[in-house]
């Protein structure tokens, strides 16, 4: 189903170039391609996007994200004294910021005030009239307080663990921001249940269908799974489901990703005797996925809800797989329900080992014609409702619509 969260009244505003400060805990991060993709898509529409990072990221990133590094504004580089002097020069805005700072419980008040003052200074220096944060933890708290000091409008987007696993002051943030963005309908409903008066819209993270596309040629005869080696990705359940199939009926699966769960998974693969059928390939850049992904027979996303509530809400890799024409077997969890939508593959109950076993048999047994038909339908669905261009247009229109009623 296509997503259209932008009211008709704001649609005409989407062509006006905006200057937006993106507040990010760290950037660019290898596994968070949705952030860099969004920034590039917004810039392609003519918007000025200034990424501001709270702390440096010293780990790897996608090769194409290296070009974004020179334009990053680092919070600690903004002068403390200048930022605080500017903050106290606007008493009404300072009071608005302090109402939020005193009420929130997640961060020390003094350090949040200084960070907010630096955000406000960055917004002024770069001519930004809107502040947007990714992830609903410290970045969002800093964005809200900083926007109030700067007299800007402010929004944030939730992604998963910070909404369901380890939320911090989330009802307050929902009530304090001018706009909250949910990546799927279930998240929107959950956010509204926490803060009934909040303004929450659904804008799923998109992908570039021109980059991830089907390719002709022979299949490699394997299934693909992509995701950090973390509990919410359901890899342990996948191994149990694979072991439950007779050896002659087991598909071969390549898992792309790295993480703390690797030793556990390696031990389990060894104990179950699954090395002929399960390979852990480690991390791969997005270029590898675009090049090698179309060679696979299908995509498996057995994601689960962790004991602490952490979960995936709308994984990018699932959309990329469908754009590449791969039939998918995915958990009917959060945004995966509307992504697959009964056209791009099969949905199963999260955590249901028997259903996952049956699903593996189904996807491995598809004929070439069946795979092609499902793949075409899945790609058409992604093109219609989950493109990066559509996501950027919606966000631009929403941000521009807020400018008519700035928060002083």
C-alpha positions in Angstrom: 0.0 0.0 0.0 1.4 3.4 -0.9 2.2 5.7 2.1 0.8 9.2 2.0 1.1 10.9 5.4 1.4 14.4 4.0 -1.8 16.4 4.1 -2.9 18.0 0.9 -2.5 21.4 2.4 1.2 21.0 2.9 2.0 19.3 -0.3 2.5 22.6 -2.2 5.2 23.6 0.3 7.5 20.7 -0.5 9.3 22.4 -3.4 10.5 25.3 -1.1 14.2 24.7 -0.2 14.7 24.2 3.5 17.7 24.5 5.8 17.6 21.6 8.3 19.9 20.7 11.1 20.0 16.9 11.6 21.0 16.0 15.2 22.6 12.6 15.3 24.3 10.7 18.1 27.0 9.6 15.7 27.4 9.5 12.0 28.0 7.9 9.5 27.5 4.4 10.9 27.9 1.3 8.8 24.5 -0.3 9.7 22.5 2.9 9.7 22.4 3.5 5.9 18.8 4.9 6.3 20.3 8.1 7.8 22.8 8.8 5.0 20.3 7.8 2.4 17.8 10.2 3.7 20.3 13.1 3.8 21.3 12.5 0.2 17.7 12.2 -0.9 16.8 15.5 0.9 19.8 17.3 -0.7 18.8 16.0 -4.1 15.5 17.9 -3.7 17.5 21.1 -3.0 17.3 21.1 0.8 20.3 22.2 2.8 21.0 19.4 5.3 23.6 20.0 8.0 24.5 16.8 10.0 25.4 17.6 13.6 27.0 14.7 15.7 27.0 14.5 19.5 30.0 12.2 19.4 32.5 11.0 16.9 32.0 7.6 15.3 35.3 5.7 15.0 33.9 2.6 13.4 33.4 1.7 9.7 30.8 3.3 7.4 29.6 2.6 3.9 32.2 3.6 1.3 29.7 6.1 -0.3 29.3 7.8 3.1 32.9 8.9 3.2 31.9 11.9 1.1 29.5 13.1 3.8 32.2 13.4 6.5 33.6 16.8 5.6 30.2 18.4 6.0 29.6 17.1 9.6 29.3 19.7 12.3 30.6 18.3 15.6 28.9 19.4 18.8 32.1 19.7 20.8 33.6 22.0 18.2 31.0 24.7 18.9 32.3 27.2 21.5 30.8 26.7 25.0 30.9 30.3 26.1 29.4 31.8 22.9 26.7 29.2 22.9 25.7 29.8 26.5 25.8 33.6 26.1 23.5 33.4 23.1 21.2 31.1 25.1 20.7 33.5 28.0 20.0 36.4 25.6 16.6 35.1 24.7 14.8 34.6 28.1 11.5 33.4 26.6 13.2 30.8 24.5 15.4 29.8 27.4 12.3 29.3 29.6 10.7 27.1 26.9 13.9 25.0 26.7 14.2 24.7 30.5 10.7 23.4 30.8 11.7 20.4 28.8 15.2 20.1 30.3 13.8 20.1 33.9 11.0 17.6 33.1 13.1 15.0 31.3 14.9 12.4 33.3 17.2 10.8 30.8 20.2 13.2 30.8 21.9 15.5 33.4 20.3 18.9 33.1 23.5 20.9 33.0 25.0 18.9 30.2 21.8 18.9 28.2 21.5 22.7 28.5 25.0 23.1 27.2 24.4 20.6 24.3 21.2 22.4 23.5 22.9 25.8 23.5 25.4 24.4 21.0 22.6 23.0 18.8 21.0 26.4 18.8 24.2 28.1 17.9 24.8 25.6 15.0 21.2 26.3 13.8 21.8 30.0 13.7 25.2 29.8 12.1 24.0 27.5 9.3 20.7 29.4 8.8 18.6 26.3 9.8 14.9 26.9 10.6 14.1 23.3 11.5 15.9 20.7 13.6 15.4 16.9 13.0 16.8 14.0 15.0 17.2 10.3 14.3 16.6 7.9 17.2 14.5 8.9 20.2 17.3 8.9 22.8 19.9 11.7 23.5 19.8 13.0 20.0 16.0 13.8 20.3 16.3 15.3 23.8 19.2 17.5 22.5 17.3 18.5 19.4 14.1 19.5 21.3 15.9 21.6 23.8 18.2 23.1 21.2 15.3 24.0 18.8 13.4 25.7 21.6 16.5 27.9 22.3 16.9 28.7 18.6 13.2 29.3 18.0 13.1 26.5 15.4 10.6 23.8 14.8 11.7 20.3 15.7 10.9 16.7 14.8 12.3 13.3 15.4 12.0 9.8 14.0 12.0 6.6 16.0 13.5 3.4 14.7 13.2 0.5 17.1 15.3 -0.2 20.2 14.9 3.3 21.5 11.2 3.1 21.2 10.6 -0.5 22.4 13.8 -1.7 24.1 15.2 1.2 26.1 12.9 4.2 25.8 13.8 7.3 27.7 11.2 10.1 28.4 9.4 9.1 25.2 5.9 10.4 26.1 7.5 13.7 27.0 9.4 13.9 23.8 6.3 13.0 21.8 4.4 15.8 23.5 7.2 18.3 23.2 8.2 17.9 19.6 6.3 19.6 16.8 6.3 16.3 14.8 7.2 12.7 15.4 7.8 10.4 12.5 7.0 6.7 12.8 8.5 4.2 10.4 5.3 2.1 10.3 1.6 2.1 11.4 2.1 0.0 14.5 4.8 2.4 15.8 2.5 5.3 15.1 -0.3 3.7 17.1 2.0 2.9 19.9 3.3 6.4 20.0 -0.2 7.9 20.1 -1.1 5.5 22.9 1.8 7.0 24.9 1.0 10.6 24.0 -2.5 11.0 22.6 -2.1 14.7 21.8 1.1 14.3 19.8 1.4 14.8 16.1 2.7 11.5 14.7 2.9 10.6 11.0 4.1 7.5 9.1 7.0 7.9 6.7 8.8 4.6 6.1 12.5 4.6 5.4 12.9 4.3 1.6 15.4 2.7 -0.8 16.7 3.5 -4.2 15.0 1.1 -6.7 17.4 2.2 -9.4 20.3 0.9 -7.4 18.8 -2.3 -6.1 17.2 -4.1 -9.0 16.8 -7.6 -10.5 19.5 -8.9 -12.8 19.4 -11.7 -15.4 21.6 -14.7 -15.0 21.8 -17.9 -13.1 20.8 -18.1 -9.5 23.5 -19.2 -7.0 21.0 -21.5 -5.4 21.2 -20.0 -2.0 19.0 -17.9 0.3 20.2 -14.6 1.7 19.8 -13.1 5.2 21.1 -9.7 6.2 21.4 -8.1 9.6 23.6 -7.5 12.6 24.3 -10.7 14.5 22.0 -9.6 17.3 19.1 -11.3 19.1 16.3 -9.4 17.4 17.4 -10.7 14.0 16.2 -14.2 14.9 19.3 -16.0 13.7 19.1 -18.6 16.6 15.5 -19.4 15.6 16.6 -19.6 12.0 19.2 -22.3 12.9 16.6 -24.3 14.8 14.2 -24.1 11.9 16.9 -25.1 9.4 17.9 -28.1 11.6 14.2 -29.3 11.7 14.2 -29.9 8.0 15.5 -33.2 6.6 19.1 -32.7 5.2 18.0 -33.2 1.6 15.3 -30.5 2.0 17.5 -27.8 3.7 18.2 -24.7 1.7 21.7 -23.1 1.9 21.7 -19.7 3.6 24.3 -16.9 3.6 24.0 -14.5 6.5 25.5 -11.1 6.0 26.3 -9.1 9.1 28.6 -8.9 12.1 27.9 -8.6 15.8 28.4 -9.9 19.4 26.2 -12.9 18.8 28.7 -14.5 16.3 30.4 -16.9 18.9 27.0 -18.1 20.0 25.9 -18.7 16.4 29.1 -20.4 15.4 28.8 -22.8 18.4 25.2 -23.5 17.6 25.9 -24.2 13.9 28.6 -26.6 15.0 26.4 -28.3 17.5 23.6 -28.8 15.0 25.9 -29.8 12.2 24.7 -27.0 9.9 28.0 -25.7 8.4 27.1 -27.2 5.0 23.9 -25.2 4.9 24.7 -22.0 6.9 27.5 -19.5 6.2 28.3 -16.4 8.2 29.8 -14.0 5.7 30.5 -11.1 8.0 29.7 -7.5 7.2 29.4 -6.5 3.5 29.0 -2.9 2.0 25.8 -2.0 0.4 27.5 -2.1 -3.0 28.1 -5.9 -2.4 24.4 -6.3 -1.6 23.3 -4.5 -4.8 25.7 -6.5 -6.9 25.4 -10.0 -5.3 21.9 -9.9 -3.9 20.0 -10.5 -7.2 21.9 -13.8 -7.6 20.1 -15.4 -4.6 16.9 -17.4 -4.7 15.2 -15.6 -1.9 15.5 -13.5 1.3 14.9 -14.6 4.8 14.0 -12.1 7.7 13.0 -14.2 10.8 13.1 -11.2 13.1 11.8 -11.6 16.7 10.8 -9.4 19.7 13.5 -9.6 22.3 12.8 -10.1 26.0 13.3 -6.4 26.7 11.0 -5.4 23.8 13.6 -4.5 21.3 12.6 -5.3 17.7 13.1 -4.3 14.1 10.4 -1.9 12.8 10.9 -1.6 9.1 14.3 -2.9 8.0 15.8 -1.4 4.9 17.3 -4.7 3.8 13.9 -6.3 3.4 12.9 -3.5 0.9 16.2 -3.8 -0.9 15.7 -7.5 -1.3 12.2 -7.0 -2.7 13.5 -4.3 -5.1 16.0 -6.9 -6.4 13.1 -9.2 -7.2 13.7 -11.7 -4.4 10.8 -13.6 -2.8 10.9 -13.0 0.9 10.1 -15.0 4.0 9.6 -12.5 6.9 8.1 -12.2 10.3 4.7 -10.4 10.4 6.3 -7.8 12.7 5.8 -4.0 12.7 6.6 -2.5 9.3 7.4 -5.8 7.7 3.6 -6.4 7.4 3.1 -3.4 5.1 6.4 -3.9 3.3 5.6 -7.5 2.2 1.8 -7.0 2.1 1.1 -10.5 0.8 2.6 -9.7 -2.6 6.3 -10.0 -2.1 6.4 -13.3 -0.3 5.2 -15.0 2.9 4.7 -13.6 6.4 5.0 -15.8 9.5 4.3 -15.2 13.2 7.4 -13.8 14.9 9.1 -16.5 17.0 7.2 -19.4 15.5 9.8 -22.1 14.7 7.4 -24.4 13.0 6.1 -21.7 10.7 9.6 -20.7 9.9 10.5 -24.3 9.1 7.5 -24.6 6.8 8.4 -21.2 5.2 12.0 -22.3 4.5 10.6 -25.3 2.7 8.2 -23.1 0.8 10.8 -20.5 -0.4 13.3 -23.2 -1.3 10.8 -25.1 -3.3 9.6 -22.2 -5.5 10.0 -22.8 -9.2 11.8 -20.3 -11.3 8.6 -19.0 -12.7 7.0 -18.6 -9.2 10.1 -16.8 -8.0 10.0 -14.4 -10.9 6.3 -13.6 -10.5 6.6 -13.0 -6.8 9.7 -10.9 -7.4 8.0 -8.7 -10.0 5.1 -8.0 -7.7 7.4 -7.3 -4.7 9.5 -4.8 -6.7 6.4 -3.0 -8.0 5.2 -2.7 -4.4 8.5 -1.2 -3.3 8.5 1.2 -6.2 5.0 2.4 -5.4 5.4 3.1 -1.7 8.9 2.8 -0.4 11.3 4.9 -2.6 13.8 7.3 -1.1 12.5 10.0 -3.4 9.0 9.6 -2.0 10.3 9.6 1.6 12.3 12.8 1.0 9.3 14.6 -0.6 7.1 13.7 2.3 9.6 14.8 4.9 10.3 18.1 3.0 6.6 18.9 2.8 6.1 18.0 6.5 9.0 20.2 7.7 7.9 23.1 5.4 4.4 22.8 6.8 5.7 23.4 10.3 7.2 26.7 9.3 3.8 28.3 9.2 3.6 27.8 12.9 7.1 28.1 14.4 7.6 27.5 18.1 8.9 30.6 19.6 
